[in-house]
């Protein structure tokens, strides 16, 4: 078993909550000063590259496919990365308890480095797709382990603040990805999209290797290996890949009724059921074998997180937040290109309102985490901001003026979304640490939250994609007389230039505008559910606090400070005794 799983698991009927003893515990090695700065820089760079490589390829697909002469496989450069990126989140987080967070983080950096170089040197599209999938494994480790490091090595008083800094990565990466991808392919070879990863990854690896401390382990390596649930690990990777493939490709490459989508979705769901049954059975055996826990395999899935009220509610809220965040960052640039005739780079620039609003609110939320009343208010207000922004974005004009200028109100609406997303990201990680029973399930819980966020986004995007293509197939035949013109427009917006006149182009853009408004009206349901769930979460936190089953971060910090003072006094007394 790992160094953090030496405490007894909760008995039947008990909730996995923080106790007074856990509250007083401090991080294994509290980072301060220049060392903290170096570690945070290394973490930020690692997470930035992981997020950037999910979007930077999007504007380079045509150039890559032209060079490698394989246009039909171009979309797999994006799909392959995200399939492995999402599939390994939970497993890597759990294995960090076994092999060490620092070791796995550096290994993830090395994997990302090696296969970025392999992508840059690829000679065929098949090679590039395979290397992108392997690069996604490294990116997955970087994504999930960065937050594990923050929760394990940074004191509770600073977790919220530094989670806010790290969370700004996603907005910046989503903005810069399409712009950098387009700029690189316009001025040099597409291979530099991957070559630029190498020096940044090297800097991150060196900083983390030199400055990041290793959490001490009391468990022998052989015992760690015996404790790994290898079957659960295999199933944790096996089920997301077909499910995510089906959700990403439905109504894009295949209709929902196609054998490909039905078979892959069914396979993934069956594997998910098997994974859940195996993990539940293993967890029950572990609880009944506490006397010999050192020889017991530990589940990959943190069952106590899903069966305890507060962590379960927080994980579900993360799922709903991910559905709104990832959908907005994907759909808005696509809308700007389809409706406002913006270039990929200009579409990314129009997203600035959302991007610039996210970091300051993330930092403010991080600073507020020690104050439970402010935290509760933010937990209620942030989902409301997301709901309001989503609802307002669904009212944007479906058609534009002759010069395709965007509606200036959209920047205010996007700022509301950015404020909500920025606020919730650091709060979720800080609250999860406060809700758990010590650090026993912290890494796995972090991986579960990250998985929930990406699954929520993937599901929402799949629903929106189905709505878009359904609306196009319904309305475009009434606008474009030739069936081949309808197919060309569905295939690529670049084919709009092949239409006979500007009036037809304007009508097509209006159909896209109406479709995107419909998508945001559907996303109102996800955002509204998150508002309701946040109210339930805040009420449950207050109830558990009154019953003594939950200790908020403010109280945790006060108890940790008392323990620090008590320890200092004890050391002083012992020193005086020795001197006398």
C-alpha positions as CSV (number, residue, x, y, z in Angstrom):
1,X,0.0,0.0,0.0
2,X,1.0,3.6,-0.3
3,X,2.4,5.9,2.2
4,X,-1.0,7.7,2.7
5,X,-3.2,4.6,3.0
6,X,-2.0,3.4,6.4
7,X,-5.0,4.6,8.3
8,X,-8.0,2.4,8.9
9,X,-10.7,2.6,6.3
10,X,-14.2,3.8,7.5
11,X,-16.3,1.0,8.9
12,X,-19.7,0.1,7.6
13,X,-22.2,2.8,8.2
14,X,-19.6,5.5,8.8
15,X,-19.0,8.4,6.4
16,X,-15.5,9.1,5.2
17,X,-15.2,12.5,6.8
18,X,-12.4,14.5,8.3
19,X,-11.8,14.2,12.0
20,X,-10.2,16.4,14.5
21,X,-6.9,14.5,14.3
22,X,-6.8,14.8,10.6
23,X,-7.5,18.4,10.7
24,X,-4.4,19.1,12.7
25,X,-2.2,17.3,10.3
26,X,-0.1,19.3,8.0
27,X,1.3,18.5,4.6
28,X,4.3,16.1,4.6
29,X,6.6,18.8,3.4
30,X,5.2,22.4,3.4
31,X,6.6,24.3,0.4
32,X,7.5,27.9,1.0
33,X,9.7,30.7,-0.6
34,X,11.7,30.1,-3.7
35,X,11.1,26.4,-3.6
36,X,7.4,26.9,-3.8
37,X,7.8,29.3,-6.7
38,X,9.9,26.8,-8.7
39,X,7.5,24.0,-8.1
40,X,4.5,26.1,-9.1
41,X,6.3,27.2,-12.2
42,X,7.1,23.6,-13.2
43,X,3.5,22.6,-12.5
44,X,2.0,25.4,-14.5
45,X,4.2,24.7,-17.5
46,X,3.4,21.0,-17.4
47,X,-0.3,21.6,-17.2
48,X,-0.2,24.3,-19.8
49,X,1.4,22.0,-22.4
50,X,-1.0,19.2,-21.5
51,X,-4.0,21.5,-22.1
52,X,-2.5,23.3,-25.1
53,X,-1.9,20.1,-27.1
54,X,-5.6,19.4,-27.0
55,X,-6.4,22.5,-29.0
56,X,-3.3,23.6,-30.9
57,X,-3.7,20.9,-33.6
58,X,-7.2,22.0,-34.5
59,X,-6.2,24.8,-36.8
60,X,-3.4,22.7,-38.3
61,X,-5.3,19.6,-39.4
62,X,-5.5,20.7,-43.1
63,X,-1.8,21.4,-43.4
64,X,-0.9,18.2,-41.6
65,X,-3.3,16.1,-43.8
66,X,-2.0,17.7,-47.0
67,X,1.6,17.0,-46.1
68,X,1.0,13.4,-45.0
69,X,-1.6,12.9,-47.8
70,X,-4.4,11.6,-45.6
71,X,-7.3,14.0,-45.2
72,X,-9.8,11.3,-44.2
73,X,-7.8,10.5,-41.0
74,X,-7.1,14.0,-39.9
75,X,-9.7,14.2,-37.2
76,X,-8.1,11.2,-35.5
77,X,-5.2,13.5,-34.5
78,X,-7.6,15.1,-32.0
79,X,-9.6,12.0,-31.1
80,X,-6.6,9.8,-30.4
81,X,-5.1,12.4,-27.9
82,X,-8.3,12.9,-26.0
83,X,-9.2,9.2,-25.8
84,X,-6.0,8.3,-23.9
85,X,-5.9,11.7,-22.1
86,X,-9.3,11.0,-20.5
87,X,-8.9,7.3,-20.1
88,X,-5.8,7.4,-17.9
89,X,-6.9,10.2,-15.5
90,X,-8.2,8.0,-12.7
91,X,-5.6,5.2,-13.0
92,X,-2.6,7.6,-13.0
93,X,-3.9,9.5,-9.9
94,X,-4.3,6.3,-8.0
95,X,-1.0,4.9,-9.0
96,X,0.7,8.0,-7.6
97,X,-0.1,6.6,-4.2
98,X,1.8,3.5,-5.1
99,X,4.8,4.7,-7.0
100,X,5.1,8.3,-5.7
101,X,3.6,11.5,-7.0
102,X,6.9,13.0,-7.9
103,X,8.1,9.9,-9.8
104,X,4.9,9.6,-11.8
105,X,4.8,13.3,-12.6
106,X,8.4,13.3,-13.9
107,X,7.6,10.1,-15.8
108,X,4.6,11.7,-17.4
109,X,6.7,14.7,-18.4
110,X,9.2,12.3,-20.0
111,X,6.5,10.4,-21.9
112,X,5.1,13.7,-23.1
113,X,8.6,14.8,-24.2
114,X,9.4,11.6,-26.1
115,X,6.2,11.3,-28.0
116,X,6.1,15.0,-28.8
117,X,9.4,14.5,-30.5
118,X,8.0,11.3,-32.2
119,X,5.0,13.3,-33.4
120,X,7.2,15.9,-34.9
121,X,9.3,13.3,-36.7
122,X,6.3,11.3,-38.0
123,X,6.5,10.2,-41.7
124,X,2.9,8.9,-42.1
125,X,-0.5,9.8,-40.7
126,X,-0.7,6.4,-39.0
127,X,2.5,7.0,-37.1
128,X,1.3,10.4,-36.1
129,X,-2.0,9.1,-34.8
130,X,-0.3,6.4,-32.7
131,X,2.2,8.9,-31.3
132,X,-0.6,11.3,-30.5
133,X,-2.4,8.6,-28.5
134,X,0.8,7.9,-26.5
135,X,1.4,11.6,-26.0
136,X,-2.1,11.8,-24.6
137,X,-1.0,9.3,-21.9
138,X,1.7,11.7,-20.8
139,X,-0.7,14.6,-21.0
140,X,-3.2,12.7,-18.8
141,X,-0.6,12.2,-16.1
142,X,0.4,15.9,-16.2
143,X,-3.3,17.0,-15.9
144,X,-4.3,14.9,-12.9
145,X,-1.0,14.8,-11.0
146,X,-0.6,18.6,-10.9
147,X,-3.6,18.9,-8.7
148,X,-2.6,15.9,-6.6
149,X,0.7,17.7,-5.9
150,X,-1.1,20.9,-4.8
151,X,-3.4,19.1,-2.5
152,X,-0.6,16.9,-0.9
153,X,2.3,19.4,-0.7
154,X,0.7,22.8,-0.1
155,X,-0.7,23.8,3.2
156,X,-4.5,24.2,3.5
157,X,-4.2,28.0,3.8
158,X,-2.6,28.2,0.3
159,X,-4.4,25.4,-1.6
160,X,-7.2,27.7,-2.8
161,X,-4.9,30.4,-4.0
162,X,-2.5,28.2,-5.9
163,X,-5.4,26.1,-7.3
164,X,-6.7,29.4,-8.7
165,X,-3.3,30.1,-10.3
166,X,-3.1,26.6,-11.9
167,X,-6.7,26.7,-13.0
168,X,-6.0,29.8,-15.2
169,X,-4.0,27.4,-17.5
170,X,-7.1,26.0,-19.2
171,X,-8.5,29.3,-20.3
172,X,-5.1,30.5,-21.6
173,X,-4.4,27.2,-23.4
174,X,-7.9,27.3,-25.0
175,X,-7.2,30.8,-26.2
176,X,-3.6,30.3,-27.4
177,X,-4.0,26.8,-28.9
178,X,-5.9,27.7,-32.1
179,X,-3.9,31.0,-32.5
180,X,-0.5,29.3,-32.2
181,X,-1.5,26.4,-34.3
182,X,-2.7,28.7,-37.1
183,X,0.3,31.0,-36.8
184,X,2.9,28.1,-36.9
185,X,1.4,26.4,-39.9
186,X,1.1,29.8,-41.7
187,X,4.8,30.7,-41.2
188,X,6.6,27.4,-40.9
189,X,6.1,23.7,-40.9
190,X,3.4,22.1,-38.8
191,X,6.0,19.9,-37.1
192,X,7.0,22.9,-34.9
193,X,3.6,22.4,-33.1
194,X,5.3,19.5,-31.5
195,X,8.9,20.6,-31.4
196,X,8.1,23.6,-29.2
197,X,6.9,21.2,-26.5
198,X,10.5,19.9,-26.0
199,X,12.3,22.9,-24.4
200,X,9.2,23.7,-22.2
201,X,8.8,20.1,-21.1
202,X,12.5,20.0,-20.3
203,X,12.4,23.1,-18.1
204,X,9.3,21.8,-16.3
205,X,11.0,18.4,-15.6
206,X,14.2,20.0,-14.3
207,X,12.3,22.4,-12.0
208,X,10.2,19.6,-10.5
209,X,13.1,17.2,-10.2
210,X,15.2,19.7,-8.3
211,X,12.6,21.6,-6.2
212,X,9.7,19.2,-5.6
213,X,10.1,17.1,-2.4
214,X,9.4,13.4,-2.3
215,X,6.7,12.3,0.1
216,X,8.3,9.8,2.4
217,X,7.0,6.3,2.2
218,X,6.8,3.7,5.0
219,X,5.5,0.9,2.8
220,X,8.0,-1.5,1.2
221,X,8.0,-1.5,-2.6
222,X,7.0,-5.2,-2.8
223,X,3.9,-4.4,-0.6
224,X,3.0,-1.5,-2.9
225,X,3.1,-3.7,-6.0
226,X,1.0,-6.4,-4.2
227,X,-1.6,-3.7,-3.3
228,X,-2.2,-2.5,-6.8
229,X,-5.5,-3.5,-8.3
230,X,-4.2,-4.3,-11.8
231,X,-7.5,-5.7,-13.1
232,X,-9.3,-2.6,-11.9
233,X,-6.7,-0.5,-13.5
234,X,-7.2,-2.2,-16.8
235,X,-10.9,-1.8,-16.6
236,X,-10.5,1.9,-15.6
237,X,-8.8,2.4,-19.0
238,X,-10.9,0.1,-21.0
239,X,-14.4,1.6,-20.4
240,X,-13.8,5.3,-21.1
241,X,-12.2,4.8,-24.6
242,X,-15.2,3.3,-26.4
243,X,-17.7,5.5,-24.5
244,X,-15.7,8.7,-25.3
245,X,-15.3,7.6,-28.9
246,X,-19.0,7.1,-29.3
247,X,-19.9,10.4,-27.7
248,X,-17.3,12.3,-29.8
249,X,-18.1,10.7,-33.1
250,X,-21.9,10.4,-32.9
251,X,-23.6,12.7,-35.4
252,X,-20.1,13.8,-36.6
253,X,-18.7,10.8,-38.4
254,X,-21.6,8.4,-37.8
255,X,-25.3,8.7,-36.9
256,X,-26.4,7.6,-33.5
257,X,-28.2,4.6,-35.0
258,X,-25.1,3.3,-36.8
259,X,-23.6,-0.1,-35.7
260,X,-20.3,1.6,-34.9
261,X,-21.8,4.0,-32.3
262,X,-24.2,1.4,-30.8
263,X,-21.5,-1.3,-30.5
264,X,-18.8,1.0,-29.0
265,X,-21.2,2.7,-26.6
266,X,-22.6,-0.6,-25.5
267,X,-19.2,-2.1,-25.0
268,X,-18.0,0.9,-23.0
269,X,-21.1,0.8,-20.7
270,X,-20.7,-3.0,-20.1
271,X,-17.1,-2.5,-19.2
272,X,-18.1,0.4,-16.9
273,X,-20.6,-1.9,-15.1
274,X,-17.9,-4.6,-14.8
275,X,-15.5,-2.0,-13.4
276,X,-18.0,-0.7,-10.9
277,X,-18.9,-4.2,-9.7
278,X,-15.2,-5.3,-9.4
279,X,-14.3,-2.1,-7.5
280,X,-17.3,-2.4,-5.1
281,X,-16.5,-6.1,-4.4
282,X,-12.8,-5.3,-3.8
283,X,-13.7,-2.5,-1.5
284,X,-16.0,-4.7,0.6
285,X,-13.3,-7.3,0.9
286,X,-10.8,-4.7,1.9
287,X,-13.1,-3.4,4.7
288,X,-13.6,-6.9,6.0
289,X,-9.9,-7.6,6.0
290,X,-8.6,-4.6,7.9
291,X,-6.5,-6.8,10.2
292,X,-4.4,-7.8,7.2
293,X,-4.7,-4.6,5.2
294,X,-1.0,-4.6,4.2
295,X,-1.7,-7.7,2.0
296,X,-5.0,-6.4,0.5
297,X,-5.4,-4.8,-2.9
298,X,-6.8,-1.3,-2.8
299,X,-9.5,-0.3,-5.3
300,X,-8.7,2.1,-8.1
301,X,-12.1,3.8,-7.8
302,X,-12.4,5.7,-4.5
303,X,-15.7,4.2,-3.3
304,X,-15.9,6.3,-0.1
305,X,-15.9,9.4,-2.3
306,X,-19.0,8.2,-4.2
307,X,-20.8,6.8,-1.1
308,X,-20.2,9.8,1.2
309,X,-22.6,12.7,0.8
310,X,-20.4,15.7,0.5
311,X,-17.7,14.4,-1.8
312,X,-20.3,12.7,-4.0
313,X,-22.2,16.0,-4.3
314,X,-19.0,17.9,-5.1
315,X,-18.0,15.3,-7.8
316,X,-21.4,15.6,-9.4
317,X,-21.1,19.4,-9.3
318,X,-17.7,19.1,-11.0
319,X,-19.4,16.9,-13.8
320,X,-22.0,19.6,-14.4
321,X,-19.4,22.4,-14.3
322,X,-17.3,20.6,-16.9
323,X,-20.3,20.2,-19.2
324,X,-20.7,24.0,-19.2
325,X,-17.0,24.9,-19.3
326,X,-15.8,22.6,-22.0
327,X,-18.9,23.2,-24.2
328,X,-18.5,26.9,-24.1
329,X,-14.8,26.8,-24.9
330,X,-15.5,24.6,-27.9
331,X,-18.8,26.0,-29.2
332,X,-18.1,29.7,-28.9
333,X,-15.1,29.8,-31.3
334,X,-17.0,27.5,-33.7
335,X,-19.9,29.9,-33.6
336,X,-17.7,32.9,-34.3
337,X,-16.3,31.1,-37.4
338,X,-19.7,29.8,-38.6
339,X,-21.9,32.9,-37.9
340,X,-19.4,35.8,-37.9
341,X,-17.0,34.5,-40.6
342,X,-14.1,34.9,-38.2
343,X,-10.8,33.1,-38.9
344,X,-9.6,30.5,-36.3
345,X,-7.1,33.0,-34.9
346,X,-9.7,35.8,-34.7
347,X,-12.2,33.4,-33.1
348,X,-9.7,32.7,-30.4
349,X,-9.2,36.4,-29.8
350,X,-13.0,36.9,-29.5
351,X,-12.9,34.4,-26.6
352,X,-10.7,36.8,-24.6
353,X,-13.6,38.0,-22.5
354,X,-14.0,34.6,-21.1
355,X,-10.3,33.9,-20.8
356,X,-9.4,37.2,-19.1
357,X,-12.3,36.9,-16.6
358,X,-11.3,33.4,-15.4
359,X,-7.8,34.0,-13.7
360,X,-8.8,36.9,-11.4
361,X,-11.9,35.2,-10.1
362,X,-9.9,32.0,-9.6
363,X,-7.4,33.9,-7.5
364,X,-10.1,35.7,-5.5
365,X,-11.9,32.4,-4.9
366,X,-8.6,30.8,-3.8
367,X,-8.0,33.6,-1.3
368,X,-11.6,33.1,0.1
369,X,-11.3,29.4,0.8
370,X,-10.2,29.9,4.5
371,X,-13.5,31.8,5.1
372,X,-16.4,29.4,5.1
373,X,-19.2,31.9,4.8
374,X,-17.6,33.6,1.8
375,X,-16.9,30.2,0.3
376,X,-20.6,29.2,0.7
377,X,-21.7,32.4,-1.0
378,X,-19.3,31.8,-3.9
379,X,-20.5,28.3,-4.3
380,X,-24.0,29.7,-4.7
381,X,-23.2,32.7,-6.9
382,X,-20.7,31.1,-9.4
383,X,-23.2,28.5,-10.8
384,X,-25.8,31.3,-11.1
385,X,-23.3,33.4,-13.1
386,X,-22.7,30.4,-15.4
387,X,-26.5,29.9,-15.8
388,X,-27.1,33.5,-16.6
389,X,-24.2,33.7,-19.1
390,X,-25.4,30.5,-20.8
391,X,-28.9,31.8,-21.0
392,X,-27.9,35.1,-22.4
393,X,-25.6,33.5,-25.0
394,X,-28.6,31.6,-26.3
395,X,-30.2,34.9,-27.3
396,X,-27.4,36.2,-29.6
397,X,-28.6,37.2,-33.1
398,X,-28.7,34.2,-35.4
399,X,-27.7,36.5,-38.3
400,X,-25.1,39.2,-38.5
401,X,-24.6,42.5,-40.4
402,X,-23.0,42.6,-43.8
403,X,-19.5,43.0,-42.3
404,X,-20.1,40.1,-39.9
405,X,-19.3,42.2,-36.9
406,X,-20.0,40.4,-33.6
407,X,-22.7,41.5,-31.1
408,X,-20.8,43.5,-28.4
409,X,-23.1,42.0,-25.7
410,X,-21.5,38.6,-26.2
411,X,-18.3,39.8,-24.4
412,X,-20.3,40.6,-21.3
413,X,-22.0,37.2,-21.4
414,X,-18.7,35.4,-21.8
415,X,-17.2,37.4,-18.9
416,X,-20.1,36.0,-16.7
417,X,-19.1,32.5,-17.8
418,X,-15.4,33.1,-17.1
419,X,-16.2,34.5,-13.6
420,X,-18.2,31.5,-12.8
421,X,-15.7,28.9,-14.1
422,X,-12.8,30.7,-12.5
423,X,-14.5,30.8,-9.1
424,X,-15.6,27.1,-9.0
425,X,-12.3,25.5,-10.1
426,X,-10.1,26.3,-7.0
427,X,-13.0,25.8,-4.6
428,X,-13.7,22.3,-5.8
429,X,-10.2,21.0,-5.1
430,X,-9.9,22.8,-1.7
431,X,-13.2,21.6,-0.6
432,X,-12.5,18.0,-1.6
433,X,-9.4,18.0,0.6
434,X,-11.4,19.3,3.5
435,X,-14.2,16.7,3.0
436,X,-11.9,13.6,2.9
437,X,-10.8,11.4,5.8
438,X,-7.2,12.5,5.7
439,X,-5.2,11.8,2.6
440,X,-6.0,8.2,2.1
441,X,-8.3,8.8,-0.9
442,X,-7.0,12.2,-1.9
443,X,-5.1,11.2,-5.1
444,X,-7.9,8.9,-6.4
445,X,-10.5,11.6,-5.5
446,X,-8.6,14.1,-7.6
447,X,-8.5,11.8,-10.5
448,X,-12.2,11.1,-10.1
449,X,-13.0,14.8,-10.2
450,X,-10.9,15.3,-13.3
451,X,-12.6,12.4,-15.0
452,X,-16.0,13.7,-14.0
453,X,-15.1,17.1,-15.5
454,X,-14.0,15.7,-18.8
455,X,-16.9,13.2,-19.1
456,X,-19.4,16.0,-18.4
457,X,-17.9,18.2,-21.1
458,X,-17.7,15.3,-23.6
459,X,-21.4,14.4,-22.9
460,X,-22.5,18.0,-23.3
461,X,-20.5,18.4,-26.5
462,X,-22.0,15.2,-27.9
463,X,-25.5,16.4,-27.2
464,X,-24.7,19.8,-28.8
465,X,-23.1,18.2,-31.8
466,X,-26.2,16.0,-32.4
467,X,-28.4,19.1,-32.2
468,X,-26.2,21.0,-34.7
469,X,-26.1,18.3,-37.3
470,X,-29.8,17.6,-36.8
471,X,-30.7,21.2,-37.4
472,X,-28.4,21.4,-40.5
473,X,-29.9,18.3,-42.0
474,X,-33.4,19.7,-41.4
475,X,-32.9,23.3,-42.7
476,X,-30.1,23.2,-45.3
477,X,-32.0,21.3,-47.9
478,X,-34.6,24.1,-48.0
479,X,-31.9,26.6,-48.7
480,X,-29.4,24.8,-51.0
481,X,-31.0,23.1,-54.0
482,X,-28.3,20.6,-54.6
483,X,-27.7,17.7,-52.2
484,X,-24.0,17.9,-52.8
485,X,-23.9,21.5,-51.6
486,X,-25.5,20.4,-48.3
487,X,-22.9,17.7,-47.9
488,X,-20.1,20.2,-48.6
489,X,-21.3,22.7,-46.0
490,X,-21.7,19.9,-43.4
491,X,-18.2,18.7,-44.2
492,X,-16.4,22.1,-43.8
493,X,-17.2,25.8,-43.4
494,X,-14.4,26.4,-45.9
495,X,-16.8,25.1,-48.6
496,X,-19.1,28.1,-48.2
497,X,-17.0,29.8,-50.8
498,X,-18.3,27.3,-53.3
499,X,-21.9,28.4,-52.9
500,X,-23.3,30.4,-55.8
501,X,-24.0,33.7,-54.1
502,X,-23.6,35.7,-50.9
503,X,-27.4,35.5,-50.2
504,X,-27.1,31.7,-49.9
505,X,-24.1,32.0,-47.7
506,X,-26.0,34.4,-45.4
507,X,-28.9,32.0,-45.1
508,X,-26.6,29.2,-44.3
509,X,-24.9,31.2,-41.6
510,X,-28.3,32.0,-40.1
511,X,-29.0,28.3,-39.9
512,X,-25.8,27.8,-38.0
513,X,-26.6,30.8,-35.7
514,X,-30.0,29.3,-34.9
515,X,-28.4,25.9,-34.2
516,X,-25.8,27.3,-31.8
517,X,-28.6,29.2,-30.0
518,X,-30.4,25.9,-29.6
519,X,-27.3,24.3,-28.2
520,X,-26.9,27.0,-25.5
521,X,-30.6,26.6,-24.6
522,X,-30.0,22.9,-24.0
523,X,-26.9,23.8,-21.9
524,X,-29.1,25.9,-19.7
525,X,-30.4,22.5,-18.3
526,X,-26.8,21.5,-17.3
527,X,-26.1,24.9,-15.7
528,X,-29.5,25.0,-14.0
529,X,-29.0,21.6,-12.5
530,X,-25.7,22.8,-11.1
531,X,-27.4,25.7,-9.4
532,X,-29.8,23.4,-7.7
533,X,-27.0,21.0,-6.8
534,X,-24.9,23.8,-5.3
535,X,-27.7,24.8,-3.1
536,X,-28.0,21.2,-1.8
537,X,-24.2,21.0,-1.3
538,X,-24.0,24.2,0.7
539,X,-27.0,23.1,2.9
540,X,-25.4,19.7,3.4
541,X,-22.0,21.2,4.3
542,X,-23.8,23.3,7.0
543,X,-25.7,20.3,8.3
544,X,-22.6,18.1,8.5
545,X,-20.6,20.9,10.2
546,X,-23.3,21.2,12.9
547,X,-23.2,17.4,13.5
548,X,-19.4,17.5,13.7
549,X,-18.9,15.3,10.6
550,X,-17.3,18.0,8.5
551,X,-14.5,20.4,9.3
552,X,-14.2,23.4,7.0
553,X,-10.8,24.7,5.8
554,X,-10.9,27.7,8.1
555,X,-11.2,25.5,11.2
556,X,-8.7,23.1,9.7
557,X,-6.1,25.9,9.4
558,X,-6.8,27.1,13.0
559,X,-6.3,23.6,14.4
560,X,-3.1,23.1,12.3
561,X,-1.7,26.4,13.7
562,X,-2.5,25.3,17.2
563,X,-0.8,22.0,16.6
564,X,2.3,23.8,15.1
565,X,2.5,26.1,18.2
566,X,2.1,23.1,20.5
567,X,4.9,21.2,18.7
568,X,7.2,24.3,18.8
569,X,6.6,24.6,22.6
570,X,7.3,20.9,23.1
571,X,10.6,21.3,21.2
572,X,11.5,24.3,23.2
573,X,10.8,22.5,26.5
574,X,12.8,19.5,25.4
575,X,15.7,21.7,24.4
576,X,15.7,23.5,27.8
577,X,15.7,20.1,29.6
578,X,18.6,18.8,27.5
579,X,20.6,22.0,28.2
580,X,20.0,21.8,31.9
